[in-house]
Amino acid sequence: MTAQQRSADVVIVGAGISGSLLAALLADQDLAVTVLEQRYQRPRDGRFAGIVTDSDFDALGLGRPPVDDLQPLQRVTAFTFQNGVTPPGREISGAYAIRHDDLLTWLRSIARDGGIILEQAATVMEWRWQDGAVAGVVTEPDATQWDARVVVLADESDPRLAEEPGLRPDWPPTQLMHIAKQHFEQRIEQHIEQREDRRPTLDEARVGRFFSSRTTLEQTGFGMLIPWKTTSTLAVVMRLEDEMTSSRHISEFVDEVRLHPAIAPAIDSLDPGAFVTEVVPIGGVAHPPRLSGDGVLILSDAVGLTHPLNRDGLSANVDVVKVAAATILDAGRAGDFSSISLSRFDERVRALVIDPLRHRAETASLPVDSAWPVTTRFQPLADLGHAYRAVDSDDARRRAVGQRPVSLRKRLEGLGRRIRHGD
């Protein structure tokens, strides 16, 4: 075999959280697994923090990251911007903040220790086909041909790769979320002086804040502030359709949030750092996409099941990736990676992930076509869902009596009338 041709039973494209998690779950199994650390865009800033929980770790059965990488959260406050009141929050246990890089380092170390190969800077350029089925990929920069029994498209993979095998759904703006995240860090002089009066208190460093807000054009935005030791991550989201039909950019929402009395005290002693925006689909509950084909599975954001506010932690990733690992192991034992065999992945995701999420959204009177996954393992994310229901209470009442929700056009017309009349 030449240096330009290599093989593996499983090739995972994308070494982000989902790809690294799948590799860790497949470690020490009777399969040869290679992860290609594809970079089709600028690398994700690893300083952003996400949420992980004890029940996440229990479900995975992989142990847990080093204690120094975890920041326990002792209280979570959920509120809306409308009333300006910050409730005291409730005590929680078993929830932690962790930086994106630290979570990846832990997962990749498990994978490597279990015999998984991680190939860095291997960008997939095209598919390899055999008899109409995916048979591998070709990577740059050296045109290496990878033979594989199954290729998995995970996060950090180029979403365009999913088009050719027919696994890239055409998500409309109503099922896309625009995310903005800003990293805040301790000032340099604080590291030197260690002045207690300029550092976040221990209480502030252990309080997560989840919020919802009506913008000036009555769109609903959401966000959370995740503290990690002497830094914090502020994440906000708006539905892309709402942003497209207004003159308001999500960066303005971030500026507004930073000044809110429930947020400002936690970050006023920190300097703003990296700022990023992303667009991700959230329609996987209402409109489950196709997830498998002959010799291929998809785990990336295109599935539409990742919680947009917790992309640097663990959310629906745990459930979907566990199902993917079980499907791959079953197919390996049977020696069958055909579309019929791998379609069990679609069936299991619908039965074990999508249907329960759909039921929860319907039970809570949330619009299923715009709700994203809310996991039972981290209840504060459910609190965010309740806040969503609160700010959308008018639409909820209309649905309850069989009326259609007020359209964005009507809301804009109403706003125009109020402006003309000076209300």
C-alpha positions as CSV (number, residue, x, y, z in Angstrom):
1,M,0.0,0.0,0.0
2,T,1.5,3.4,-1.0
3,A,1.6,6.5,1.2
4,Q,-1.2,7.9,-1.0
5,Q,-3.7,5.2,-0.1
6,R,-4.9,4.3,3.4
7,S,-7.8,2.4,4.9
8,A,-9.9,2.2,8.0
9,D,-13.2,0.6,9.0
10,V,-14.6,3.9,10.1
11,V,-13.4,7.3,8.9
12,I,-14.8,10.2,11.0
13,V,-14.7,13.6,9.2
14,G,-14.4,16.4,11.7
15,A,-12.7,16.3,15.1
16,G,-15.0,18.6,17.0
17,I,-17.1,17.5,20.0
18,S,-19.4,15.1,18.2
19,G,-16.6,13.5,16.1
20,S,-14.2,13.2,19.1
21,L,-17.0,11.9,21.3
22,L,-17.9,9.2,18.7
23,A,-14.2,8.3,18.5
24,A,-14.0,7.9,22.3
25,L,-17.1,5.7,22.3
26,L,-15.6,3.5,19.5
27,A,-12.2,3.2,21.3
28,D,-11.0,-0.3,22.3
29,Q,-13.6,-1.8,19.9
30,D,-12.9,-4.3,17.1
31,L,-12.8,-1.6,14.5
32,A,-10.0,0.5,12.9
33,V,-11.1,4.1,13.3
34,T,-9.5,7.2,12.0
35,V,-10.6,10.8,12.7
36,L,-9.7,13.4,10.1
37,E,-9.4,16.9,11.6
38,Q,-10.9,18.8,8.8
39,R,-10.7,22.6,8.8
40,Y,-13.0,24.1,6.2
41,Q,-13.2,27.4,8.1
42,R,-11.2,29.1,10.8
43,P,-10.7,27.0,13.9
44,R,-13.2,27.4,16.7
45,D,-12.0,29.5,19.6
46,G,-11.4,26.9,22.3
47,R,-11.8,29.4,25.2
48,F,-15.6,29.5,25.0
49,A,-17.3,27.5,27.7
50,G,-20.2,25.1,27.6
51,I,-22.2,23.0,30.1
52,V,-21.7,19.4,31.0
53,T,-23.4,17.4,33.8
54,D,-22.9,14.4,35.9
55,S,-25.7,12.6,34.1
56,D,-23.9,13.3,30.8
57,F,-20.8,11.6,32.1
58,D,-22.9,8.7,33.6
59,A,-24.6,8.2,30.2
60,L,-21.3,8.1,28.4
61,G,-19.5,5.8,30.8
62,L,-16.1,7.4,30.0
63,G,-15.3,8.8,33.4
64,R,-14.9,12.6,33.6
65,P,-12.4,15.3,32.7
66,P,-9.7,16.5,35.2
67,V,-11.2,18.3,38.1
68,D,-9.2,21.5,37.3
69,D,-11.1,21.7,33.9
70,L,-14.5,21.8,35.5
71,Q,-16.1,24.8,37.1
72,P,-19.1,23.7,39.3
73,L,-22.3,25.8,38.9
74,Q,-24.1,26.1,42.2
75,R,-27.0,28.2,41.1
76,V,-28.9,29.0,37.9
77,T,-30.9,32.1,37.4
78,A,-33.5,32.2,34.6
79,F,-35.3,35.4,33.8
80,T,-36.8,37.5,31.0
81,F,-35.7,41.1,30.2
82,Q,-39.3,42.4,30.1
83,N,-39.8,42.7,33.9
84,G,-36.3,43.7,34.7
85,V,-36.4,41.5,37.8
86,T,-33.8,38.9,38.4
87,P,-35.1,36.0,40.5
88,P,-32.8,34.5,43.0
89,G,-32.4,31.3,41.0
90,R,-32.3,27.8,42.3
91,E,-29.6,25.6,43.7
92,I,-28.4,22.8,41.4
93,S,-25.9,20.1,41.6
94,G,-24.0,18.1,39.1
95,A,-23.7,20.8,36.5
96,Y,-20.3,22.3,35.4
97,A,-18.8,24.8,33.0
98,I,-15.9,23.5,30.8
99,R,-13.9,25.2,28.1
100,H,-14.3,23.8,24.5
101,D,-10.6,23.0,24.3
102,D,-10.5,21.2,27.6
103,L,-13.5,19.0,26.7
104,L,-11.9,18.1,23.3
105,T,-8.6,17.3,24.9
106,W,-10.3,14.9,27.3
107,L,-12.3,13.1,24.6
108,R,-9.3,12.9,22.2
109,S,-7.1,11.4,25.0
110,I,-9.6,8.7,25.5
111,A,-9.8,8.0,21.8
112,R,-6.0,7.9,21.4
113,D,-5.6,5.6,24.4
114,G,-8.1,3.3,22.8
115,G,-6.2,3.0,19.5
116,I,-8.0,5.7,17.5
117,I,-5.9,7.5,14.9
118,L,-6.2,11.3,14.7
119,E,-5.0,12.8,11.4
120,Q,-4.5,16.5,11.6
121,A,-4.9,19.0,8.7
122,A,-6.6,16.4,6.5
123,T,-9.3,18.3,4.5
124,V,-11.7,16.1,2.6
125,M,-12.1,17.3,-1.0
126,E,-14.3,14.6,-2.5
127,W,-15.9,11.2,-2.0
128,R,-14.8,7.8,-3.3
129,W,-17.6,5.7,-4.7
130,Q,-18.0,2.0,-5.5
131,D,-21.2,0.6,-7.1
132,G,-23.2,3.7,-6.0
133,A,-22.1,3.5,-2.4
134,V,-19.7,5.7,-0.4
135,A,-16.4,3.8,-0.3
136,G,-14.1,6.5,1.3
137,V,-12.8,10.0,0.8
138,V,-9.9,11.9,-0.8
139,T,-8.0,14.4,1.4
140,E,-5.7,17.3,0.7
141,P,-3.0,18.5,0.8
142,D,-1.5,15.2,-0.6
143,A,-4.5,13.6,-2.4
144,T,-4.5,10.7,0.0
145,Q,-7.3,8.2,-0.9
146,W,-9.0,6.7,2.2
147,D,-10.9,3.4,1.9
148,A,-13.6,3.1,4.5
149,R,-16.5,0.8,5.3
150,V,-18.4,3.8,6.7
151,V,-17.7,7.5,6.6
152,V,-19.2,9.7,9.4
153,L,-19.7,13.4,8.8
154,A,-19.3,15.0,12.2
155,D,-19.0,18.6,13.4
156,E,-16.2,20.8,11.9
157,S,-16.8,19.0,8.6
158,D,-17.7,21.0,5.5
159,P,-21.5,20.9,5.3
160,R,-21.3,20.9,1.5
161,L,-19.9,17.3,1.7
162,A,-23.4,16.1,2.7
163,E,-24.9,17.2,-0.6
164,E,-23.6,14.5,-2.9
165,P,-24.9,11.5,-0.8
166,G,-28.2,13.4,-0.3
167,L,-27.8,14.1,3.4
168,R,-27.9,17.9,3.4
169,P,-31.4,19.2,4.1
170,D,-32.3,22.6,2.7
171,W,-33.2,24.4,6.0
172,P,-35.3,27.5,5.6
173,P,-34.6,30.7,7.6
174,T,-37.4,29.7,10.1
175,Q,-35.3,26.7,11.1
176,L,-32.0,28.4,11.4
177,M,-30.6,30.1,14.4
178,H,-28.0,32.9,14.3
179,I,-25.6,32.6,17.3
180,A,-23.3,35.2,18.7
181,K,-20.7,34.4,21.4
182,Q,-18.4,36.7,23.2
183,H,-15.6,35.6,25.5
184,F,-14.7,37.7,28.6
185,E,-11.5,37.4,30.5
186,Q,-9.8,38.8,33.5
187,R,-7.8,41.9,32.9
188,I,-4.0,41.5,32.8
189,E,-3.5,43.9,35.8
190,Q,-5.9,41.7,37.9
191,H,-3.6,38.8,37.4
192,I,-0.7,40.9,38.8
193,E,-2.5,42.8,41.5
194,Q,-5.1,40.1,42.5
195,R,-7.3,42.9,43.9
196,E,-10.4,41.3,45.4
197,D,-12.6,44.3,44.8
198,R,-12.1,44.0,41.0
199,R,-12.6,40.2,40.7
200,P,-16.0,38.4,40.3
201,T,-17.1,37.1,43.6
202,L,-17.1,33.4,44.3
203,D,-20.9,33.5,44.1
204,E,-20.8,35.2,40.7
205,A,-18.3,32.7,39.4
206,R,-20.7,29.8,40.1
207,V,-24.0,31.3,38.8
208,G,-25.3,30.5,35.4
209,R,-27.7,33.0,33.8
210,F,-30.4,32.0,31.3
211,F,-32.6,34.6,29.7
212,S,-35.1,35.5,27.0
213,S,-35.9,38.9,25.6
214,R,-38.2,40.6,23.2
215,T,-36.3,42.9,20.8
216,T,-37.7,46.2,19.6
217,L,-39.4,44.5,16.7
218,E,-40.8,41.8,19.0
219,Q,-38.6,39.0,18.0
220,T,-37.6,36.6,20.7
221,G,-34.0,36.2,21.5
222,F,-32.3,33.9,24.0
223,G,-29.0,33.6,25.7
224,M,-26.9,32.4,28.6
225,L,-23.9,33.5,30.5
226,I,-21.6,30.7,31.5
227,P,-18.9,31.5,34.1
228,W,-15.6,29.5,34.0
229,K,-13.2,30.5,36.8
230,T,-12.0,34.0,35.9
231,T,-13.6,34.1,32.4
232,S,-17.2,34.0,31.1
233,T,-18.9,33.1,27.9
234,L,-21.9,35.1,26.7
235,A,-24.0,33.3,24.1
236,V,-27.1,34.7,22.4
237,V,-29.3,33.4,19.6
238,M,-32.1,34.8,17.4
239,R,-34.0,33.0,14.7
240,L,-32.5,33.9,11.3
241,E,-35.8,34.8,9.8
242,D,-36.5,37.4,12.5
243,E,-33.1,38.9,12.0
244,M,-33.5,39.0,8.2
245,T,-36.8,40.8,8.4
246,S,-35.6,43.5,10.7
247,S,-32.8,46.1,10.7
248,R,-31.4,44.7,13.9
249,H,-28.2,42.6,13.8
250,I,-27.5,40.1,16.5
251,S,-24.4,42.0,17.6
252,E,-26.8,44.8,18.8
253,F,-28.6,42.2,20.9
254,V,-25.2,41.3,22.5
255,D,-24.6,44.9,23.3
256,E,-28.0,45.2,24.9
257,V,-27.6,42.1,26.9
258,R,-24.2,43.2,28.3
259,L,-25.8,46.3,29.9
260,H,-28.6,44.4,31.6
261,P,-28.5,44.6,35.4
262,A,-28.6,40.9,35.7
263,I,-25.6,40.4,33.4
264,A,-23.4,43.5,33.8
265,P,-22.2,42.8,37.4
266,A,-20.9,39.4,36.4
267,I,-18.7,40.8,33.5
268,D,-18.0,44.4,34.4
269,S,-14.6,43.4,35.9
270,L,-13.7,41.4,32.7
271,D,-12.4,42.5,29.4
272,P,-14.4,41.5,26.2
273,G,-12.3,39.2,24.0
274,A,-13.1,37.0,21.0
275,F,-16.4,37.5,19.3
276,V,-17.9,35.0,16.8
277,T,-21.1,34.4,15.0
278,E,-22.5,31.2,13.4
279,V,-25.7,30.0,11.8
280,V,-26.9,26.5,12.7
281,P,-30.1,24.6,12.0
282,I,-32.5,23.8,14.8
283,G,-35.3,22.1,12.8
284,G,-34.4,18.5,13.4
285,V,-37.3,17.9,15.9
286,A,-40.1,19.1,13.6
287,H,-38.5,18.0,10.3
288,P,-36.1,15.1,10.9
289,P,-33.6,14.9,8.0
290,R,-32.2,11.8,6.4
291,L,-29.2,10.8,8.5
292,S,-27.7,7.8,6.6
293,G,-27.0,6.2,3.2
294,D,-24.8,3.5,1.8
295,G,-21.6,3.7,3.7
296,V,-22.3,7.1,5.3
297,L,-23.8,8.6,8.5
298,I,-24.1,12.3,9.4
299,L,-23.7,13.7,12.9
300,S,-22.9,17.4,12.2
301,D,-24.9,20.5,12.8
302,A,-26.8,19.7,9.6
303,V,-28.8,17.2,11.7
304,G,-30.5,20.1,13.4
305,L,-30.4,18.6,16.9
306,T,-27.6,20.6,18.6
307,H,-28.6,23.1,21.2
308,P,-27.4,26.4,19.8
309,L,-26.6,27.8,23.2
310,N,-24.5,24.8,24.3
311,R,-22.5,23.9,21.3
312,D,-19.3,24.1,23.4
313,G,-20.7,21.6,25.9
314,L,-22.8,18.4,25.7
315,S,-26.5,18.5,24.9
316,A,-28.3,16.3,22.4
317,N,-24.8,15.3,21.2
318,V,-24.7,12.6,23.9
319,D,-27.8,10.9,22.8
320,V,-27.3,11.1,19.0
321,V,-23.6,10.1,19.2
322,K,-24.4,7.1,21.5
323,V,-26.9,5.9,18.9
324,A,-24.4,6.4,16.1
325,A,-21.8,4.3,18.0
326,A,-24.3,1.5,18.7
327,T,-25.3,1.5,15.0
328,I,-21.7,1.3,13.8
329,L,-20.8,-1.5,16.2
330,D,-23.9,-3.5,15.1
331,A,-23.1,-3.0,11.4
332,G,-19.5,-4.0,12.1
333,R,-20.5,-7.2,13.8
334,A,-22.9,-8.0,10.9
335,G,-20.4,-7.0,8.3
336,D,-23.1,-4.8,6.6
337,F,-22.7,-1.0,6.2
338,S,-25.4,-0.7,3.5
339,S,-28.1,1.9,3.6
340,I,-30.5,-0.7,5.0
341,S,-28.3,-1.6,7.9
342,L,-27.4,2.0,8.7
343,S,-31.0,3.2,8.4
344,R,-31.3,1.9,12.0
345,F,-29.5,5.0,12.9
346,D,-32.4,7.1,11.6
347,E,-34.9,4.9,13.3
348,R,-33.1,5.0,16.6
349,V,-32.6,8.8,16.6
350,R,-36.3,9.3,15.9
351,A,-37.4,6.9,18.6
352,L,-34.8,7.8,21.3
353,V,-34.1,11.4,20.7
354,I,-36.6,13.2,18.4
355,D,-39.9,11.7,19.6
356,P,-39.2,12.5,23.3
357,L,-38.1,16.0,22.4
358,R,-41.2,16.5,20.3
359,H,-43.4,15.3,23.1
360,R,-41.8,17.6,25.6
361,A,-42.2,20.6,23.3
362,E,-45.8,19.8,22.7
363,T,-46.5,19.2,26.4
364,A,-44.9,22.6,27.3
365,S,-47.0,24.3,24.5
366,L,-43.8,25.2,22.6
367,P,-43.9,25.6,18.8
368,V,-42.2,22.4,17.7
369,D,-41.2,23.9,14.4
370,S,-39.0,26.5,16.2
371,A,-38.0,24.7,19.4
372,W,-34.5,23.2,19.8
373,P,-33.6,20.2,21.9
374,V,-34.0,20.6,25.6
375,T,-32.3,17.7,27.4
376,T,-33.6,16.2,30.7
377,R,-30.0,15.9,31.9
378,F,-29.6,19.7,32.3
379,Q,-32.9,21.0,33.7
380,P,-31.9,24.7,33.5
381,L,-32.0,24.4,29.7
382,A,-35.7,23.4,30.3
383,D,-36.1,26.6,32.3
384,L,-35.0,28.5,29.2
385,G,-37.8,26.7,27.4
386,H,-40.3,27.9,30.0
387,A,-39.0,31.4,29.5
388,Y,-39.6,31.0,25.8
389,R,-43.2,30.0,26.5
390,A,-43.6,33.0,28.8
391,V,-42.6,35.6,26.2
392,D,-44.6,33.8,23.5
393,S,-47.6,33.5,25.7
394,D,-49.8,35.5,23.2
395,D,-49.0,33.1,20.4
396,A,-49.5,30.1,22.8
397,R,-53.0,31.4,23.7
398,R,-53.9,31.7,20.0
399,R,-52.7,28.2,19.3
400,A,-54.8,26.9,22.3
401,V,-58.0,28.3,20.8
402,G,-57.2,27.2,17.3
403,Q,-56.1,30.6,16.0
404,R,-53.0,31.3,13.9
405,P,-50.2,33.1,15.7
406,V,-49.7,36.7,14.7
407,S,-47.4,36.9,11.7
408,L,-44.3,38.9,11.6
409,R,-45.8,41.1,9.0
410,K,-48.8,41.9,11.2
411,R,-46.5,42.7,14.1
412,L,-44.5,45.1,11.9
413,E,-47.7,46.8,10.7
414,G,-48.8,47.2,14.3
415,L,-45.4,48.6,15.2
416,G,-45.7,51.1,12.4
417,R,-49.1,52.2,13.6
418,R,-47.8,52.8,17.1
419,I,-44.9,54.8,15.7
420,R,-47.2,57.0,13.5
421,H,-49.5,57.7,16.5
422,G,-46.7,58.5,18.8
423,D,-47.5,55.6,21.2
